[in-house]
Amino acid sequence: MPIDFHLSTSEQSIRSAASAFAAGSLQDARKTYMKYQSHQQRFQSTRPTYHQAVAEGLIKGQIAPHLGGAGGTLIEAAILVEEMYSVEPSMSLTIFSTGLGITPLNLAGKPEHKEFLAPFLSGDGEPLASLIWATNSAGWDFEGAHLQCVVCRTTTPSSEEPADAIMILLVTIADIKRNAPGAFKVLGQVSTVGHTACSGPHIKYTNLRVPTKNILCPPGTGAAIVSAAFDSTAVLVGAMSVGIMQAAFDAALAFAKRDNRRGASELLTRQAVADLLGGIKMQTEACRALTWKAANCLENGPGNYNARRELALAAKIYCSDTCTRVVTEAISVVGITAYDADQPFAGLLKTAMVLPIFDGGNVGIRR
């Protein structure tokens, strides 16, 4: 990324494509899923939109080229996430959670693991992936995702070091069906205040068996891969935060331009409102710059890996903490009208409040 922050041709193309998909399919998805009351029904109603995302390459684009995918740089991923999250976070999270589920394969996958990615490379269907225990793990029918990267422990570690026990297994829907009934079970569905069309259930495995070829990371090698996966997504949480902040700014600015609160001029002409909007815009731009810098640094340096990941985690912490404050400031611009259910602000705040506590809570990350 050049220091002047001009987007490359590829980055600009991704931004345009993401914006077009968000303005079309994503907005339509929200209109559909809001007709339903339960999380499960809302999640399942998004399946046609997910199918469209697969057809347009949004899943293949999260798979590394050496595995047959069309994935690009982390900056390109951050641009994609921001554009989509600013329009429809819930559906976007389902799409990007599949990317998280595939990330261990991107990092540790070998040619012999390509068979596990075949559904995601085909450009057809609605394959879901999950890094257990995360979103998408139960699949569309709540009988298991197409691919689950399961982080688990061996019972015979090589040492007393906890990391030496960590391994990663690949579990497919075919593996689940080959096992006895009850080997995979959904214990309950979590109804969250935000991201209300996602599926993040509580699941359980009981004596589930998979072939030896399903070992992605043998004991002792899994912990580093899991950590690296969440280093990348830390940057993307920064991008999610920027998307929400941009949406809050756009909605508050539009309101300030059209409403005068029965005064002589529009709200935008008043100093207090202008100050709030200016502060929101500055914070959003600062978080965008930090996110892009963190994405570039994680992949290209400078510094050793620990120094590079520190900036990725800083982007996650700073941007997500800032996001909740920015949405609240946008609400202050609009006033009591922001409490109207037809306004976007309550939904934005419900989405923003999870960003500091998921993908690794900010308090824990600061340790």
N, C-alpha and C positions, 0 to 999 in steps of 0.2 A: 504494500500500500504506500503510495507516495506521501510525502510529508504534507502536501497541500490538500490532501483528502479528496481529490478528484476521483470519482468512481471510474474504474476501468470499463471497457466495453462489456465484458462479461458481467461485472457487478451491476452495471446499469440495466443490462438485459434481465438479470434476475429480479431486480427491483420492479421493473415494469411488469414482468410476468406474474410476480407475487401480488402486486397491486391489482392487476386485472382479475386474478383468481379470487382475491379477497372481496373485491367489489361485486363479483358475480356469485359464484358458488357458495362462498362462506356466508355472505349475507342471506342468501336463500336458505341455507341450513338453519340459521337461527329462527327464521320465520316458521320453519317446519317443526323443530324440536320444542319450541315454546308452547305448542299445542298440547303437550303431554305434561303430566304431573310428576311422575317418578323419574329418578335419575336413569334407571334401567331403560325405560321407554324412550327417554330423550336420547340416550346414547345409541340405542338401536336404530332410531329414526335418522341418525346421521350417516348410516351406512352408504346410501347412494352418493352423498357428497364425498365420502372417503373413496368410493369407487372412482369418482371423477378425479380426485387427487392422484390416485394410482395411475390412471390413464394419462394424466398430464405430466407424469414423471417426478412427482414430488416425493415419492418413496424411493425410487431408483436413484434419485439425486442425493439421497442420504447414505448411499452405499459407496465405499471407496472404489476407485477405478481398478485397482489391482484384483478386486473381486468381481469385476464386471459391471460395476455401478457407474454413475455419472457424477459422483460427489466432487465438490470443489473445495475451496478454502473455507476456513472457519469464519472469515469476514463475510464471505458470500452467504454462509448459513445464517449469520447474525442479521444480515440485511433481509433475508427471506423471513426470518422469525419476526422481526420488527413490523414489517409490512402486514403480515397476516394477523399478528396479535392485536394490532391497532383496530382491526375490524371485528374479529370474532375469536376470542381467546379459547373458548371451550373446544370447538372443533379443531382448532390449530393444535391444541395440546395433544389430542388423540393422534394427529399426524406426526408430531415431533416426538411423541413417546415411542412410536414405532422406530424412529431414528435412534433414540436412546437404547432401545432393545437390540438394535443391530450394532451399536457402537463397539461392544466387546469383540465382535467379529471383525470390524474394521481395524481394530488395534492388534488383534492376536490371530485372526483367521489365516488359514493356509489354503492352498488350492483344493485340498480334499474337503474343505468345509463349504465349498461353493454350492453343493447340493442343498444345504440348509437355506440358502438365499434364493433359490429358484423361484418361489412364489412372489418374491419381492422384486425380482428383475424382469418378470414377464410383462409388466404393464397392464395386467388384467386382474380382475377380482378385487377382493378387499382384505388382503393378508395383514394381520396385526402382529406386532412383535412387542416384547416387554422384557425389561431388565428387572427380574424379580427381586424385590416385591414392589412393583411400580404400576402405573396406569397401563391398561390394556391386558392385564394378565389373564383375565377370564375369557377373552375373545367375545365375538358378537353374540354367541348363543350361551355364554357362561359355562362352556365346557372346556375351555382352554384356548389360549391364543395359538396362532399358527406356529409361532416360534417364541420360546421362553429361554432367556439366558439366566440360569438359576445359580445364584451365588450361594455356596454351601460349604460345609466343613467335612473333611475326612475324619474318620474315627481313629486313624493311625498316622498322625502327623510325624514328620521326621525329627521334630524338636519341640520344645515347650514354647517356642515363639508363636504367638497367635497367628501371624501371617502365614506361617508354614502349613497351616491347616486349611487355608482358603483355596477353593477350587471353583471353576465355572463349568457347569454342564449345559448342554443344549437339549431342550425338550421340545418336541414338535407335537402337533395335534395328533399325528399318526402314532407317536409313542404312547400318548395318553390312551388312545383307543385300543392299543394292543394290551394294555394293562387291565387288571381286574376293575370292575366297577368300584368307585370310591377311592381309587388311587389318586385322583385329582378331585378336589371338592371346593366349591365356593361356600364359605361359612357365612358370609354376609356382605351386603352392599353398603358402602358408606355414602350418605347423602351430604354433600358439601354445600356450603353457602355460596361459593363461587364455582366457576367451571362446571355448571350444572348439567352438561351433556357428556361428561366423561365417565369412565368406569374405572374405579380404583378399589376393587373388592378385597376382602380378607379371604385368602385362599389357603389350602392345606394339601400337602402331598402325604400319602401313606403307602409305604412300601412300593413306590413307583420305580420301575426298572427301565433303564435305557441301554442301548448298545455301547460298547467301549468307544466306538468312533464318535460318540456324542460328547466326549471330553474335549472342551475347548482349551481350558487351562488346568493342567495338573496341579495337585496340591503344592503350595509354595509359590505359585505364579499368578494366582487369581487376584490377590489383593491389589497388586500394582495396576492391573488392568481395570479393576473397578474404580480405583482412585483416579486413573487417567480419564475414564469415561465421564466421571462427574466433574473433573477439571474443565473439560470441553463444555459440558452443559452449564457450568457456572457462568461462562461467557454468554450463553444463550439465555439464561435467566436475566442477565443484564439487558439483552436485546428485548426480551418480553417486557421488562420494566419500561424501557424507552417507548415501546409500542403503546403501552397503556398511558404513559405520560403524554405522548403525542395526541392520542385520542381525547384525553381530558382537556388538553389545551385547545384543540380544534373545536370541541363542543362548547367550551366556555367562551372562546373568542366569538364564535358564531352567535351565541346568546348576547354577548355584550354589544355586538354590532346591530342587532335587530330590536333590542329591548331598551326602553328608556325609564322603566319603573315609574311611568307617568310624569317624568321630568321634562325639562326643556330640550334635552339632547340625549343621545345614546349613552349607555353605560361606558362604552369604550373611551369617551372623551373625558371621563372623570379620573382624577389623579390616582385615587386609591385602587380603582379597578385596573387601570393601566399598569400600576406598580405590581400588582399581583400577577397579571398576565405576563409582564416582562420577566418577573422572577421565575415563573413556571417555564417559560421558553428557555431561559438561561440554564436552568437546572436540567432540562431535557437535552439540550445541546451538549452540556458537560458530560452527562451520562452516556450519550451516544459516542462521543469522542473516546471516553474511557473504555467503552465496550469494544470499539474497533481497535483501539491500541492493544487491549488485552488479547483479542483474537489474533492479531498479527504477532504479538510477542510470544504467545503460547506455541505457535507453529514455527516461528523464525528466530526467536531470541530478540535481544541479547540475553546473556546470562545462562546459568545452568538451569536444569528443569525446575528445581525448587523455587528459584527466583522467578521463573516465567509463570509457574502456576500460582504464585502469590498474587500476581497482578490479575489473573483470572478470578481468583476468589475475592479480591478487592472489588472487582467490577460487579460481582454477584451481590456482595454485601452493600456497597454504596448505592448502586442503582435501585435495588429492591427497597432499601430503607427510604431512599429519596422518593420513590414512586408513591408510597402511601401518603407522604406529606404533600406531594404535588397534587394528587387527586383531591385531598382535603382542601387545599388552597383553591383549586378550580371550583369546588363546591361553594367556597366563600365568595367567589366572584358572582356566581349565579344567585346565591341566597336561597330562600325557602323553596323556590321553584325547583331546585335540584332534588328535593325530596319527592317530587312527582315521579311515580313509577314509569311514566312515559319518557322521562329524561334518562340519559345513559349513566348518570353519575353514581347511583347506588350500585349498579352492576360493575362499574369500573373499580369502585372501592372494594367490593367483595372479591374481585379478581386480584387486586393489588395486595390485599392483606395476606394472601398465602405466599407471595413471592419471597418474603424474608424467612419463611419457615419451611418451605419445601426444597427438595434437591439439596438437602443439608441445611439445617437451621443456621441463621447468621450468628447466634450466640455460640453454638458449637464450633462453627468454622473459625471463629476468632481465637480459639484455644491456643 
